[in-house]
Structure formats: C-alpha cells, structure tokens
Amino acid sequence: MLTEREGERLPEWLDAVRKDGLPSLHTLAAGIDRDRDAVIAGLTLPWSSGVVEGHGNRIKMLKRQMFGRAGFRLLRKRVLLS
C-alpha cells in the first residue's frame, strides 16, 4: 500500500487487523479509523509534506540543543548555516 500508492486497499487491511489477535494493532486500526479519509488520501495522492516536516524537526532539534544558552540571533545563525 505504501510504495505502490494503493490507499484504496486500506479498509481490507483494517478488517484483517481486527480479525487477528494482536491488541496493539487493534489500537492502531482504531486510530486510523478516526481519520480514515485523510489516511487514504495520504496513501494514494502523490503530494507530500515530508520536506517541510524535516526542516521543522531539524529546527526544533537545534532549539532544544541550545536551550538556555543564547538568544534568537545565535539560533538563526545555526539554522542558516546547517
């Protein structure tokens, strides 16, 4: 489903998960069911926000590393130079 963009197969997969004996997967299936349309769209459509998410995570990591050490100017410099 993930590599071939076959999000339409998700309902079948969720049904199979519910029939097995693994409670942790049942919790995952319930979470996916809460926003099924968005998950199917994410598995099917060619667009991705992965690059933006990666930049956000990188900036948050730099900010955590520098907590309490310096101000915005140093954070800005580290973000622009990394």
Backbone as CSV, one residue per row, in Angstrom:
resi,resn,N_x,N_y,N_z,CA_x,CA_y,CA_z,C_x,C_y,C_z
1,MET,0.817,-1.196,0.000,0.000,0.000,0.000,0.861,1.259,0.000
2,LEU,1.935,1.222,0.767,2.749,2.436,0.906,3.547,2.756,-0.344
3,THR,4.221,1.782,-0.891,5.111,2.066,-2.017,4.376,2.141,-3.346
4,GLU,3.244,1.491,-3.452,2.501,1.470,-4.719,1.328,2.445,-4.741
5,ARG,1.178,3.239,-3.672,0.078,4.219,-3.556,-1.287,3.565,-3.761
6,GLU,-1.524,2.525,-2.992,-2.788,1.799,-3.097,-3.614,1.990,-1.825
7,GLY,-3.953,3.236,-1.525,-4.708,3.558,-0.326,-6.109,2.978,-0.305
8,GLU,-6.627,2.648,-1.476,-7.979,2.067,-1.533,-8.026,0.681,-0.895
9,ARG,-6.870,0.070,-0.666,-6.814,-1.247,-0.014,-6.830,-1.152,1.517
10,LEU,-6.812,0.063,2.047,-6.764,0.249,3.494,-7.939,-0.399,4.230
11,PRO,-9.184,-0.246,3.783,-10.285,-0.894,4.517,-10.118,-2.416,4.645
12,GLU,-9.623,-3.062,3.602,-9.366,-4.510,3.671,-8.312,-4.818,4.731
13,TRP,-7.256,-4.020,4.757,-6.188,-4.231,5.717,-6.699,-4.029,7.142
14,LEU,-7.508,-2.980,7.350,-8.058,-2.723,8.681,-8.939,-3.887,9.144
15,ASP,-9.738,-4.444,8.233,-10.569,-5.601,8.585,-9.702,-6.795,8.982
16,ALA,-8.624,-7.034,8.243,-7.719,-8.146,8.563,-7.056,-7.938,9.923
17,VAL,-6.694,-6.693,10.244,-6.065,-6.387,11.530,-7.039,-6.666,12.666
18,ARG,-8.295,-6.294,12.491,-9.294,-6.510,13.538,-9.538,-7.991,13.806
19,LYS,-9.306,-8.833,12.815,-9.546,-10.274,12.964,-8.379,-10.999,13.636
20,ASP,-7.203,-10.373,13.682,-6.062,-11.051,14.297,-6.092,-10.893,15.817
21,GLY,-5.132,-11.477,16.491,-5.115,-11.465,17.944,-4.108,-10.515,18.562
22,LEU,-3.769,-9.438,17.888,-2.767,-8.503,18.407,-3.438,-7.198,18.857
23,PRO,-3.645,-7.015,20.149,-4.361,-5.832,20.641,-3.688,-4.513,20.283
24,SER,-2.370,-4.470,20.196,-1.699,-3.215,19.852,-2.048,-2.783,18.429
25,LEU,-2.217,-3.745,17.526,-2.637,-3.389,16.170,-4.097,-2.952,16.138
26,HIS,-4.901,-3.457,17.060,-6.302,-3.014,17.132,-6.358,-1.530,17.499
27,THR,-5.474,-1.127,18.395,-5.404,0.286,18.776,-4.977,1.140,17.587
28,LEU,-4.000,0.665,16.828,-3.565,1.380,15.630,-4.709,1.499,14.634
29,ALA,-5.437,0.416,14.408,-6.558,0.432,13.464,-7.633,1.409,13.912
30,ALA,-7.899,1.470,15.209,-8.906,2.408,15.719,-8.465,3.849,15.480
31,GLY,-7.179,4.112,15.670,-6.658,5.459,15.411,-6.746,5.837,13.947
32,ILE,-6.453,4.898,13.067,-6.546,5.160,11.624,-7.999,5.396,11.227
33,ASP,-8.905,4.639,11.833,-10.330,4.789,11.527,-10.869,6.171,11.866
34,ARG,-10.290,6.813,12.885,-10.775,8.134,13.280,-10.635,9.153,12.155
35,ASP,-9.646,8.981,11.299,-9.453,9.909,10.180,-9.140,9.124,8.909
36,ARG,-9.991,8.171,8.618,-9.771,7.243,7.511,-9.583,7.954,6.170
37,ASP,-10.412,8.968,5.877,-10.306,9.662,4.587,-8.940,10.307,4.396
38,ALA,-8.421,10.929,5.445,-7.108,11.574,5.343,-6.002,10.539,5.159
39,VAL,-6.107,9.412,5.839,-5.087,8.368,5.704,-5.107,7.776,4.301
40,ILE,-6.300,7.540,3.781,-6.407,7.014,2.408,-5.822,8.019,1.416
41,ALA,-6.121,9.303,1.619,-5.563,10.335,0.729,-4.042,10.347,0.824
42,GLY,-3.493,10.228,2.035,-2.044,10.216,2.209,-1.383,9.020,1.554
43,LEU,-2.091,7.895,1.522,-1.543,6.688,0.895,-1.728,6.684,-0.619
44,THR,-2.600,7.536,-1.134,-2.968,7.492,-2.542,-2.391,8.656,-3.353
45,LEU,-2.474,9.854,-2.818,-2.090,11.053,-3.577,-0.571,11.214,-3.655
46,PRO,-0.072,11.844,-4.708,1.377,11.961,-4.895,2.037,13.074,-4.075
47,TRP,1.266,13.939,-3.415,1.853,15.073,-2.693,2.301,14.667,-1.311
48,SER,3.356,15.340,-0.824,3.903,15.019,0.485,4.422,16.286,1.155
49,SER,4.291,16.367,2.457,4.842,17.488,3.223,6.099,17.050,3.977
50,GLY,6.698,15.957,3.553,7.848,15.398,4.236,9.030,16.340,4.344
51,VAL,9.315,17.102,3.299,10.458,18.018,3.327,10.233,19.109,4.363
52,VAL,9.030,19.662,4.386,8.706,20.718,5.344,8.786,20.172,6.768
53,GLU,8.254,18.974,6.985,8.309,18.352,8.309,9.759,18.130,8.730
54,GLY,10.603,17.739,7.802,12.014,17.523,8.108,12.706,18.796,8.555
55,HIS,12.418,19.908,7.875,13.016,21.186,8.270,12.530,21.606,9.650
56,GLY,11.243,21.419,9.906,10.696,21.756,11.221,11.348,20.944,12.326
57,ASN,11.531,19.648,12.098,12.182,18.794,13.093,13.637,19.195,13.318
58,ARG,14.321,19.563,12.249,15.726,19.972,12.376,15.843,21.248,13.212
59,ILE,14.959,22.211,12.965,14.995,23.468,13.708,14.659,23.223,15.185
60,LYS,13.673,22.364,15.456,13.322,22.052,16.842,14.489,21.378,17.561
61,MET,15.220,20.507,16.862,16.373,19.846,17.466,17.437,20.880,17.828
62,LEU,17.728,21.802,16.915,18.717,22.842,17.199,18.276,23.684,18.386
63,LYS,17.005,24.014,18.431,16.481,24.828,19.526,16.624,24.101,20.861
64,ARG,16.328,22.786,20.874,16.479,22.004,22.110,17.939,21.929,22.541
65,GLN,18.846,21.785,21.589,20.265,21.703,21.918,20.771,22.995,22.554
66,MET,20.185,24.116,22.159,20.668,25.418,22.614,19.853,25.965,23.780
67,PHE,18.925,25.219,24.317,18.028,25.733,25.346,18.787,26.411,26.480
68,GLY,18.459,27.673,26.736,19.049,28.425,27.833,20.445,28.955,27.572
69,ARG,20.985,28.745,26.399,22.379,29.143,26.139,22.508,30.486,25.438
70,ALA,21.599,30.780,24.521,21.765,32.006,23.749,20.416,32.459,23.222
71,GLY,20.416,33.552,22.561,19.179,34.126,22.064,18.875,33.751,20.614
72,PHE,17.948,34.497,20.061,17.460,34.235,18.719,18.553,34.404,17.666
73,ARG,19.463,35.344,17.868,20.492,35.603,16.847,21.367,34.376,16.609
74,LEU,21.783,33.711,17.687,22.612,32.521,17.529,21.799,31.372,16.922
75,LEU,20.558,31.213,17.346,19.700,30.181,16.767,19.535,30.411,15.270
76,ARG,19.299,31.653,14.874,19.145,31.992,13.443,20.405,31.629,12.669
77,LYS,21.561,31.965,13.238,22.821,31.672,12.560,23.008,30.166,12.407
78,ARG,22.716,29.386,13.463,22.874,27.927,13.387,21.920,27.315,12.364
79,VAL,20.693,27.836,12.289,19.719,27.311,11.331,20.184,27.603,9.917
80,LEU,20.640,28.812,9.671,21.051,29.180,8.315,22.338,28.498,7.882
81,LEU,23.221,28.182,8.824,24.499,27.568,8.471,24.452,26.049,8.429
82,SER,23.406,25.453,8.983,23.354,23.975,8.995,22.765,23.411,7.731
